[in-house]
Amino acid sequence: MEETIVDTEGRIKIPESVRKRWEIKEGTVIHFEEKDNEILLKPVKKVSLKDLCGLSPKRTGKPKWATTEEIKSIWG
């Protein structure tokens, strides 16, 4: 078991071996859960569109902006 010290601002440093094992990098969101006199820290994995449905959309050119007349025709 690894240990760390809480600093004056309430921050803790996660040991390097733990960060590597759990792929925790700068910007990783950590979920805190209190359970039976324990505090559990769980990294939250970001889910991409590709992960959700196997899609990887690609741009096929510059977007075409609607003209003023096209926008007015929508409002009728």
Legacy VTK file of the C-alpha trace (Angstrom):
# vtk DataFile Version 3.0
C-alpha trace
ASCII
DATASET POLYDATA
POINTS 76 float
0.000 0.000 0.000
1.286 3.432 -0.926
0.964 6.542 1.233
0.983 10.260 0.588
0.561 13.455 2.623
-2.224 16.020 2.255
-0.820 19.519 1.686
-2.129 22.787 3.187
-4.642 23.206 0.345
-6.082 19.694 0.744
-4.293 18.270 -2.282
-2.691 14.853 -2.467
-0.089 13.526 -4.865
-1.029 10.184 -6.390
2.112 8.006 -6.461
3.628 7.539 -9.929
3.199 3.749 -9.883
-0.547 4.157 -9.238
-0.886 6.854 -11.939
0.788 4.591 -14.491
-1.230 1.513 -13.554
-4.550 3.403 -13.803
-3.491 5.682 -16.704
-4.131 8.834 -14.655
-2.782 11.925 -16.408
-3.139 15.685 -16.025
-6.801 16.569 -16.482
-8.127 13.126 -15.488
-11.396 13.436 -13.548
-11.358 11.545 -10.237
-14.613 10.380 -8.610
-14.649 10.283 -4.785
-16.910 7.774 -3.058
-17.362 7.360 0.695
-18.027 3.783 1.744
-17.820 2.148 5.181
-15.161 4.439 6.739
-13.190 4.486 3.476
-12.706 6.983 0.691
-12.507 5.412 -2.773
-10.909 7.349 -5.622
-11.920 6.216 -9.094
-10.626 7.706 -12.354
-13.457 8.553 -14.741
-12.802 7.355 -18.273
-13.874 9.738 -21.018
-15.997 8.054 -23.648
-15.674 9.103 -27.267
-18.165 8.732 -30.104
-15.923 6.045 -31.547
-16.027 4.107 -28.256
-19.822 4.400 -28.048
-20.810 3.300 -31.508
-17.654 2.508 -33.454
-17.908 5.682 -35.538
-15.091 8.001 -36.432
-16.652 10.826 -38.485
-14.388 12.799 -40.795
-14.870 16.268 -42.239
-15.333 16.266 -45.976
-14.810 19.950 -46.610
-15.658 23.395 -45.339
-19.098 23.891 -43.785
-21.584 25.852 -45.903
-23.162 28.687 -43.960
-26.837 29.505 -44.496
-27.629 32.792 -46.172
-29.850 35.431 -44.581
-32.633 34.537 -47.021
-32.430 30.820 -46.133
-32.662 31.618 -42.414
-35.636 33.974 -42.963
-37.436 31.293 -45.025
-37.231 28.927 -42.052
-38.907 31.505 -39.800
-41.622 31.873 -42.448
LINES 1 77
76 0 1 2 3 4 5 6 7 8 9 10 11 12 13 14 15 16 17 18 19 20 21 22 23 24 25 26 27 28 29 30 31 32 33 34 35 36 37 38 39 40 41 42 43 44 45 46 47 48 49 50 51 52 53 54 55 56 57 58 59 60 61 62 63 64 65 66 67 68 69 70 71 72 73 74 75
